[in-house]
Amino acid sequence: MSEVRTPEQRVAKLGLKLPAPPSAVAAYQPYVLAGTTVHVSGQIAMRNGELVARGRLGADLDLSTGQECARACALNLLAQLRAAAGGSLNTVRRLVKVNVYVASEAEFVDQPQVANGASQLLLDVLGSAGAHARSAIGVAALPLGTPVEIDAVTEIDLTDGTEHS
């Protein structure tokens, strides 16, 4: 059996598929490339154009649903990174910081466990380049009723000769 070498191969081995990068839903850019740093705007838990779930953790949704939503956000984040990096995740050198926002009840305190759904997927796909600093923050509500939203700062390698926009 051949060794899995690229992030895209790791996604396939996990039985997943990267979506097309989601379009912005308001007056902002899905990502901004500043030198070798990519700032990815908040990605919500959308799959095939629909929310994975709607509601708040600790009220309407349980921890496993929150983790599934976080994984969906991470896939959308990876899709944005692939677009920013010229069509390949091979140029991702380091996932620097991930912020995970979890719509939750005041008594819900498992935001870090929800965020692990995204963090583990990012590590599984990007390997050591996916190790990152992270914040997991409880909030009252998120856009469109999504339970989870994530954004990130990433370093990419622009020395591969690929055109980047």
C-alpha positions, 0 to 999 in steps of 0.5 A: 500500500502506498504511503499517504504523502499529501494533505489531499491524500490524507483527506481522501484516506479519511473518507472525506472530500474538500468542498469548493471554498464557500463564498462570503455571505457579506461584505468581506473576503473569505481569506486575505493573503498578506505576504506568506500569511493567510488570514481565513475569515470565519467558516461556519458549519455548512455542508453541501450548501446547508447548515450541519445543525442549527442551535446552541450547545447545552440547549439544543445540541449535544457535544458530538453534534458540536464536534461534527459541526467543528469538523465541517468548519475545518473542511471549509477552512481547508478549502479556503486555504487550498484556494489561497495557496493556489490550489494545493494544501502542499504549500501550507507550512504552518497553521499558526492560530485557530479561533473556535466560536461555539454558540452555547448556553451560559452553563456549557463549559465544553467549548474546548472539546467541541473545538477538538473536532476541528483541531484533530481534523486539521492535525490529521490532514496537515500533519505537523504543519497542522499543530496550532495555537487555539482559543475556544470561545463560548458566544450567545449566537453565530451567523445563520444559527450555526453552532460553530464558526472557526477562523485561522491564521496560516503561513504558506510557502510561496516559493513553489512557483505557483501563481497566487491571487 
